[in-house]
Amino acid sequence: TELLVESGHRALLLKDAGKTGYDYLAVGDAPLHPATSWWFEHMDIRVVEVADIRDDPDPGDTVRLGIVTTPEGMKIIGDSIRKVLADRALVQHFPAVSKNADGGLDRTIEILEVFDPGVNKWQGISRLAEMKGISRDGIVAVGDEINDLEMIREAGLGIAMTNAAPAVKEAADRLTLSNTEDGVAYAIDKILRGEW
């Protein structure tokens, strides 16, 4: 967290809202990235702000650490945080999926996510499936970015969007249309028709 704040970013700690009563802890004095401000406002995200990580009222309830920045900013901070944390954390960064004024994909926003090394989307899905008695073969996962990789690889049917990161496409069983072409709806239709 200190490295992110010292490099001029607002560190965003996703919290277990069921325990804390809020969604994010925003650490530092840097202004929020406009995409973050938009997300918080439009998704009715509850945010607690502190200047210093030592003022975190719920340190044991942090799910993820992250920032939103530019591709240039990510090149600098992404490598630095990987060096500092090494194998003590899962560090992922990828372009945010957002539209520019022309309706195309805006590639000027990058997201950095830092998790405990044993945490990923597949772990959450598999835990829930186990609780509900659902086998791996009964799980379909659709994704496009590197944070979806384990989920795509491990699900009974892993589906990548055509705009997916190369590693995600390679791990997938099937390829659907892009996110701007209603790829999830297309995949669901294929599954319900028994074609996949």
N, C-alpha and C positions, 0 to 999 in steps of 0.2 A: 504494500500500500504506500509506504513512504517513497519508494522509487517512482511510482506513478505521480504522486503529489509533487515531489521535488522536480519532476520533469515538466510540470505545468499542466497536468491533467487533473480532473476531478475524478477520484476513484469511486467507483460505484459498487457497493457491496449488496448483492441480492440476499435478502433475509428470508427466513422461514416465517412468513407473515402470519401463519396460524399461531405461532408462539409469541412473536414480537408485536403484532398489531400494525406493522408497516411493512412495505415491500422492499425499499432500498434505503441504505445509509449512504449519503453522498459526503465524501471526505475531502477536505481541502477548500481553498478559497478561489480556485480557478472557476471561470464561468462554465456552465454546462454547455456541451456541444449542442447546437441548435436541434439536431436530430434527437438527442436525449430529452431536451425540453419538450419537443413535440410529442415524443412517446409518453412521457410522464403525464402531460396534459390530456392527450386524447385517450389514453388507456386508464385514466383515473388512478394513477400510481401514487401510493402514499409514501412520501419521502421524509426522512429525518436528516438534517444537515448538521455536520460537525466540522470544526476546523482541523482537528487532530484525531488520528485513529485511536489514541488512548482514551478518547471520550466516547467510544463505541459503547452504547448502553447494553448491547446484546452480542458480545463477541463470540459466544458459543453457538449462535444461531445463523452464522453466515453460510450461505450455500455456494456463492460464487463471487469472485472479484472480477471487475471488468472496467473497460473504458471504451469510449467512442472517440475516434479521431480521424485524421486524414491518412491516405496511404503513405505519405511521406513521414508523418508522425509515427505510424505503425512500424516502419522500417527501423526507426531508431529505438523505440521502446520495446518492440517485440523481441529483438535479439538480446537486449539488455536484461529483460525479465527472465528469459530462458536461461541465460548464463547465471543469474543470481539464484534462481530456484532449481535449476538442473532437473533431476528426476524426483524432486520433492513435490512437484505439481504438474498437472496437465495444462499446458499453455497452448491455446489455439487462437488464431486470428484469421479473419475472413471478411470479404466485402459484405456490407449490409444490403439487404434486398429492399431497395426503395426506388421510386420513380423520379426522373428529372422532369423539368418543365415540358419536354417534348413527349413524355409518356414512356421513354426508354429507361433502361436501368441506369441509375446513378451510381457510378463507381468511385465517388469521391468520399465515401464514408466507410470506415473500417471498424470492426468490433474486435476487441481483445477479451477473451474469457480465460480465467484461471480457476481451475478446480483442484480438489484433492486428486492425486493421481489415479485413484480407484473409482472415480465418479464419471459417468457418461450417461447419455440418454438410454442406451441399451440396458444398463443396470437398473434404472428406474422402471423401464417397461417390463423387464424380466421379473423383477420383484413383484410388481402389480399382477402380472400374469400368473405367477406362482400362487399368490393369495386368492386369485379367482379361478384357479384350476385350468388355466389356458395353456396348452402346449406351445412350444416354439413354432411348430408347423401351423398353428392357428394365428400367428402374428404377421401382420403386413406392416412394413415401415416404408415411408416415402420421405426422401430428403434430397438436399442439394449441396450442402456444405460440409466441410471437414468435421464439424461437430456432430454430424449425422453418421459418420463412417461406421462406428461399431454397431449402431442400430441397423443400418442397411446390411452389413455383413452377417449379423447374427439372426435376424428375423427369418421366419419361414419363407417369406417372400420379401426381398429387398428391392425397392424401386427407386431409381434415380431420375431426377428431372433432366431434360436435355441440357439445361444450363448448369448442371452440377459440376463440382470440382472433379478433375480427372480421376482422382483416387476413389471418389464416391461412385462414379460411373463404372469403374473397373470392378468394384466390389458388388455391384447390383446384379440381381437376377434379371431384371427388366428395366427398360428405359421408357419413360413417359414424356409427354410434351413439357415445355418449359413452364415456369410459374406464371408467366404472362399469357400463356395459351391454355390456362385452366388444366394444367397437367395432373393435378390431384383428382379432379373430377373425371378426367379421361381414364386414369388408372382405376378408379372405383368402378366406373362403367365396365371396363374390361374384366375386372374381378367378378362383378355381379353377373355378367353374361357367361362366366365360366371360361373365358378365353385365356385367362392367366391363372 
